Amino acid sequence: MAYTKEEKSWIFQDWANSAYSIMITTAILPIYFKGVAANAGIADTTSTAYWGYANSIGTLLISLLAPILGTIADYQFFKKRFFGLFTTIGIAFTFLLIFIPTDAWLLLLGFYVLSLIGFSGANIFYDAFLIDVTTNDRMDKVSSAGYAYGYLGSCIPFIIFIIFQATGILPISDAALVNIGFVMTALWWLFFTIPMWKNVHQIHYIPAVKNPVKTSFKRLFHTVSHISEHKNIVIFLIAYFFYIDGVDTIFRMATSYGIDLGISQTTLILILLMTQLVAFPFTLLYGYLAKRFSAKPLIFTAIFVYIIICVYAVFMKTALDFWILAMLVGTSQGGIQALSRSFFGKIIPKKRSNEFYGFYNIFGKFSAIMGPALMGVITQITGKTQYGVASLIVLFLVGGILFLFVKEKNLENL
């Protein structure tokens, strides 16, 4: 069965905002920041740690807001409004990066944190819209398609940027070229979000009340105080907290890690591009296999791949090693994220999806605070980024063990 208009519009949002993930979080801005920090006399390992701390601060702030915002968004009309608000914040501060002076490394990190809050906040409601655009039996397929086409779509502005950089076709400075990358990302994100704004609507909701904020706090308190009624969901969230921590940390810190290994900026950008291209078919494959075997064994497969990645990282010395590691990441990053999102969507009550996706995001975001901070501290203590990556292996082991106890059942009617 072909994708519906609502499913396509939802998938297109991943196509839109994934440009931010690759251009801002992973490729252009980390490399640019490392250069700005180096000019300020900051050591490579120290600037890597600062980048990790900035990611931790941004995710902490949005994590504190996620549960209550999600609970409010369960009321009719609020989900779309919150999605629009945070999307606007993310796009605006991505564009405003062009006005940061080239020697203002701290201000650069500050604007990045604000753009990250917008991006992460919008994704809380984007994820929750999954249950509004499709059915349980198609959820793995649609979620995987979102991530897959997100990887493919993000490659287009990335390739354009690489062409500009490699050919020198534009007679401008490196800093000006970076600013073009920021503008491209903001415009790409804005334009391809239009179908989401136009065609995706909140189907599952709680009827509006006179005081939604006050009532939402009461609902949130009730959920927390009766958490034992949702044991299966809680076990999943704790497992997810650990294994997605490792996934997000490797993704966010990969570029800084490569620079610390002495890999050139050009090579790093090419590696990141190939990772995106590898991720496209493999994420679709995860969705296809999940329909045949269910999502749970596929999530275990991805966790195992990431354990191999952590072990391999300890022995990395050359650019070829980094190529191999990046390709391994590409095989499973989209799959574990997509199937975790759809797995959770199938075990939560539909009308309270935003409330529960608020918890889903807070567990995911708080894990992203611990991971980069852990890697930053270990890197500073040892002076070796490899040991920082190796420390993440325990997160995948704990997450995988806990996930064994999660039941793959539908609690839709709670």
C-alpha positions in Angstrom: 0.0 0.0 0.0 1.3 3.4 -1.0 1.9 6.1 1.6 -1.1 8.4 2.3 -0.9 12.2 2.0 -0.6 12.5 5.7 2.1 9.9 5.9 4.1 11.5 3.1 3.8 15.0 4.7 5.0 13.6 8.0 7.9 11.8 6.3 8.8 15.0 4.6 9.3 16.7 7.9 12.2 14.3 8.6 13.5 15.3 5.1 13.3 18.9 6.2 14.8 19.0 9.7 17.5 16.4 9.1 19.4 19.0 7.2 19.9 20.6 10.6 21.2 17.4 12.1 23.9 16.9 9.5 24.8 20.5 8.6 24.7 22.1 12.1 25.0 19.4 14.7 27.4 17.1 12.9 29.3 18.7 10.0 29.7 22.4 9.4 29.3 24.0 12.8 31.4 21.5 14.8 34.3 21.9 12.3 33.8 25.7 12.3 33.7 25.8 16.1 36.9 23.8 16.4 38.6 26.3 14.1 37.2 29.3 16.1 38.2 27.7 19.4 41.7 26.9 18.1 42.2 30.6 17.0 41.3 31.5 20.6 44.1 29.2 21.9 41.8 26.4 23.1 43.3 22.9 22.9 41.5 20.4 20.6 40.5 18.0 23.5 39.2 21.0 25.5 37.1 22.4 22.6 35.7 18.8 22.1 34.7 18.8 25.7 33.1 22.3 25.4 31.1 21.1 22.4 29.9 18.2 24.5 28.9 20.5 27.3 27.0 22.8 24.9 25.0 19.8 23.7 24.3 18.8 27.3 23.0 22.2 28.2 20.7 22.5 25.2 19.2 19.0 25.8 18.9 19.7 29.6 16.8 22.8 29.0 14.4 21.2 26.6 14.2 18.0 28.7 12.9 20.0 31.7 10.1 21.3 29.5 9.2 18.2 27.6 6.8 16.4 29.9 4.6 19.3 30.8 4.6 20.6 27.2 3.7 17.1 26.0 0.9 16.9 28.5 -0.6 20.3 27.4 -0.3 19.2 23.8 -2.6 16.3 24.3 -5.5 18.8 24.3 -7.0 19.6 20.9 -5.1 22.1 18.7 -2.1 22.5 21.1 0.2 19.9 19.4 0.4 21.8 16.1 0.9 25.1 17.9 3.8 23.9 19.9 5.3 22.2 16.9 5.2 25.5 15.0 6.6 27.5 17.9 9.7 25.3 18.4 10.3 24.9 14.6 10.3 28.7 14.2 12.8 29.0 17.1 15.1 26.4 15.5 15.0 27.9 12.1 15.4 31.5 13.3 18.5 30.8 15.4 20.0 28.6 12.7 19.7 31.6 10.4 21.0 34.1 13.0 24.3 32.1 13.3 25.5 34.1 10.3 25.7 37.3 12.4 28.1 35.8 15.0 31.6 37.3 14.8 34.3 34.8 13.8 36.2 35.2 17.1 33.1 34.9 19.4 33.3 31.2 20.2 31.2 31.4 23.3 28.4 33.4 21.6 28.5 30.9 18.8 27.9 28.1 21.2 25.0 30.1 22.8 23.2 30.5 19.5 23.8 26.9 18.7 22.2 25.9 22.0 19.1 28.0 21.2 18.8 26.5 17.7 19.2 23.0 19.3 16.3 23.8 21.8 14.1 24.7 18.8 15.1 21.6 16.9 14.7 19.2 19.8 11.5 20.8 21.0 9.8 20.5 17.6 10.8 16.9 17.5 8.8 16.1 20.6 5.6 16.9 18.8 6.8 15.6 15.4 7.4 12.2 17.0 4.0 12.3 18.7 2.2 13.1 15.4 3.2 9.6 14.2 0.2 8.1 15.9 -2.0 10.6 14.1 -0.8 9.9 10.5 -0.8 6.1 10.4 -2.0 2.9 12.0 -0.2 0.5 14.4 0.5 -2.1 11.7 2.2 0.6 9.4 4.0 2.4 12.2 7.4 0.7 11.8 7.3 1.2 8.1 6.4 4.9 8.3 8.8 5.7 11.1 11.6 4.1 9.3 10.8 5.9 6.0 10.9 9.2 7.9 14.4 8.5 9.1 15.5 7.0 5.8 14.3 9.9 3.7 15.7 12.3 6.3 19.1 10.9 5.6 18.6 11.2 1.9 17.2 14.7 2.0 19.9 16.0 4.2 22.5 14.9 1.7 21.3 17.4 -0.9 22.2 20.7 0.8 25.3 18.9 2.2 26.5 17.9 -1.3 25.9 21.5 -2.5 28.0 22.8 0.4 30.8 20.2 -0.4 30.8 21.3 -4.1 31.2 24.9 -3.1 34.0 24.0 -0.7 35.9 21.6 -2.9 35.7 23.7 -6.1 36.1 27.1 -4.6 33.6 28.2 -7.3 32.5 31.0 -5.0 35.2 33.7 -4.5 34.5 34.1 -0.8 36.2 33.3 2.5 35.8 30.1 4.4 33.7 31.9 7.1 31.4 33.3 4.4 31.0 29.8 3.0 30.0 28.5 6.4 27.4 31.3 6.6 26.0 30.1 3.3 25.7 26.7 4.8 23.7 28.1 7.7 21.3 29.9 5.4 20.8 26.9 3.2 20.0 24.8 6.3 17.4 27.3 7.6 15.7 27.7 4.2 15.6 23.9 3.5 14.1 23.3 6.9 11.5 26.0 6.4 10.4 25.1 2.9 10.0 21.4 3.4 8.1 21.9 6.7 5.2 23.4 4.7 3.5 20.0 3.9 3.6 19.1 7.6 1.9 22.4 8.6 -0.6 22.0 5.8 -1.6 18.3 5.8 -0.9 16.8 9.2 -3.5 17.3 12.0 -4.1 16.1 15.5 -6.5 13.1 15.3 -6.1 11.7 18.8 -6.6 14.3 21.6 -8.2 15.1 24.9 -11.2 17.6 24.6 -10.2 21.1 25.4 -10.7 22.4 29.0 -10.9 25.9 30.4 -7.5 25.8 32.1 -5.3 23.4 30.1 -2.0 24.3 31.9 -3.3 23.7 35.4 -5.2 20.6 34.3 -2.0 19.3 32.6 0.0 19.6 35.7 -2.6 17.6 37.5 -2.6 14.9 34.8 1.2 14.8 34.8 1.2 14.4 38.6 -1.4 11.6 38.4 0.7 9.8 35.7 3.8 10.0 37.8 2.1 9.0 41.0 0.5 6.0 39.3 3.6 5.0 37.3 3.3 1.4 38.4 0.2 1.1 36.2 2.6 1.6 33.2 5.4 -0.8 34.1 6.0 -2.0 30.6 6.4 1.6 29.4 8.7 2.5 32.2 11.0 -0.4 31.6 11.2 0.5 27.9 12.0 4.2 28.8 14.8 3.2 31.1 16.3 0.8 28.6 15.9 3.5 25.9 17.6 6.1 28.2 20.8 4.0 28.2 21.1 2.7 24.7 20.0 5.9 22.9 22.5 7.8 25.0 25.3 6.0 23.3 23.7 6.5 19.8 23.2 10.2 20.2 26.7 10.8 21.7 28.5 9.0 18.9 26.4 11.0 16.4 27.0 14.4 18.0 30.7 13.9 18.9 31.9 12.1 15.8 33.2 15.1 14.0 35.2 16.4 17.0 36.5 12.8 17.5 37.7 12.7 13.9 39.5 16.0 14.1 41.3 14.8 17.3 42.5 11.8 15.3 44.1 14.2 12.8 41.6 13.5 9.9 41.3 16.5 7.6 38.1 18.5 7.4 37.5 17.6 3.7 37.8 13.8 4.5 35.5 14.2 7.5 32.8 15.8 5.4 33.1 13.1 2.7 32.8 10.4 5.5 29.7 12.1 6.9 28.1 12.2 3.5 28.8 8.6 2.8 27.3 7.7 6.2 24.1 9.5 5.3 23.9 7.6 2.0 24.5 4.3 3.7 21.9 5.0 6.3 19.1 5.5 3.7 18.8 1.9 2.5 19.6 0.4 5.8 16.9 2.3 7.7 14.4 1.2 5.1 15.7 -2.3 5.5 15.1 -2.1 9.3 11.5 -1.1 8.7 11.0 -3.9 6.2 12.5 -6.6 8.5 10.5 -5.2 11.5 7.3 -6.0 9.7 8.5 -9.5 9.1 10.2 -10.3 12.5 8.8 -7.4 14.7 10.8 -4.4 16.0 12.2 -5.9 19.2 14.9 -8.2 17.6 15.9 -5.5 15.2 16.5 -3.1 18.0 18.7 -5.7 19.7 20.6 -6.1 16.4 21.3 -2.4 16.3 22.5 -2.4 19.9 24.9 -5.2 19.1 26.3 -3.2 16.1 26.9 -0.2 18.4 28.8 -2.4 20.9 31.1 -3.4 18.1 31.5 0.3 17.1 32.6 1.2 20.7 35.1 -1.7 20.8 36.5 -0.8 17.4 36.9 2.8 18.3 39.5 2.0 20.9 41.9 0.7 18.2 41.3 3.4 15.6 44.4 5.1 14.3 43.9 6.0 10.7 41.3 7.7 8.4 40.4 4.2 7.0 39.5 3.2 10.5 37.2 6.2 10.8 35.6 5.3 7.4 34.8 1.8 8.7 33.4 3.1 11.9 31.2 5.6 10.1 29.9 3.0 7.8 29.0 0.8 10.7 27.1 3.7 12.3 25.3 4.3 9.0 24.0 0.7 9.0 22.1 1.0 12.3 21.7 4.6 13.5 18.4 5.3 11.6 17.1 1.8 12.3 17.4 1.9 16.1 16.0 5.5 16.2 13.0 4.7 13.9 12.0 1.4 15.5 12.4 2.8 19.0 10.0 5.6 18.1 7.4 3.3 16.5 7.8 0.6 19.2 7.0 3.2 21.8 4.0 4.6 19.8 2.5 1.1 19.8 2.6 0.5 23.6 1.2 3.9 24.8 -2.4 5.1 24.9 -3.2 7.1 21.8 -5.1 10.0 23.4 -2.3 10.7 25.7 0.5 10.3 23.1 2.0 13.7 23.7 2.2 13.2 27.4 4.0 9.9 26.9 6.2 11.2 24.1 7.1 14.0 26.5 8.5 11.3 28.8 10.0 9.5 25.8 11.9 12.7 24.8 12.9 13.6 28.4 14.5 10.1 28.7 16.2 10.5 25.3 17.3 14.1 26.0 18.5 13.5 29.5 20.6 10.6 28.2 22.1 13.0 25.7 23.2 15.1 28.6 25.0 12.2 30.3 26.7 10.8 27.2 28.5 13.9 25.8 29.4 15.0 29.3 30.8 11.5 30.1 32.8 11.4 26.9 34.0 15.0 27.5 35.2 14.2 31.1 36.9 10.9 30.1 38.6 12.7 27.2 39.9 15.5 29.4 41.2 13.1 32.1 42.9 10.7 29.7 43.8 13.0 26.9 42.5 10.3 24.5 39.2 10.6 22.7 39.2 6.9 22.0 38.7 6.1 25.7 35.8 8.5 25.8 34.0 6.6 23.0 34.9 3.3 24.7 33.2 4.4 27.9 29.9 4.4 26.1 29.8 0.6 25.7 28.4 0.2 29.2 25.4 2.2 28.1 24.5 -0.2 25.3 25.0 -3.2 27.6 22.7 -1.9 30.3 20.1 -0.7 27.7 20.1 -4.0 26.0 19.7 -6.1 29.2 16.8 -3.9 30.4 15.1 -4.1 26.9 14.9 -7.9 27.4 12.2 -7.3 29.9 10.0 -5.1 27.7 6.9 -6.7 26.3 5.9 -5.9 22.7 2.2 -5.4 23.4 -0.4 -2.8 22.5 -1.8 -0.8 25.5 -3.8 1.5 23.2 -7.0 1.3 25.2 -5.5 2.3 28.6 
